Structures are given as C-alpha cells and as structure tokens.
Amino acid sequence: MASNAFTVVTNDARAAKITGMQRHEMQEAQPGTGNETKVIVDEVGVVCIIGRGETNPLITYKALYNAGGTLCYVYPNAAGNGVLCSTVKP
C-alpha cells in the first residue's frame, strides 16, 4: 500500500477511526460480543463492516457509508430473493 501523508480530519464523526492506531488494519471482534465481525479500514477510515444483526442475529449484513457519510446496512430479505438497504442495523 502506498504511503499517504497523515491528515487529521476535523468535524467528522468518523475522525477517531480515521486517526486510530489500526487505520490500515482489518479488525476482528471476539465471537459472542455482539460487535461487528470484520471491520476493513484504509487511510480515510472505515471501508466496510461485516457483522450479525442486533435484533436478529441470524441476519448477516455488510455496512457501507453512503456519499453523505451515513452508515447503511445491506442484507438479504427474508425470502432470499432480494436485498434490503437501511440505516437501521438489522
């Protein structure tokens, strides 16, 4: 990965992750903690989160930020023939 100049981001809710120690790492949560399973980050911050639903732990989701910086959860519908996208964790 090419080296980038370190930049402190202000007025960004994700700034703690952007400037955190593991900003170039993939983080894994411990099983059973209810946290995200995988968090992939780069120089700017979180790229993708993969985890289990909060209200229904049988649902597996991928979370991505939209252009406005809002975290959106993407997961299959109950019938398995479509995909849902919501700002509410499943």
Helices and strands as residue ranges (DSSP letters): H 15-18, E 26-28, E 38-41, E 46-52, E 60-65, E 71-76, E 83-86
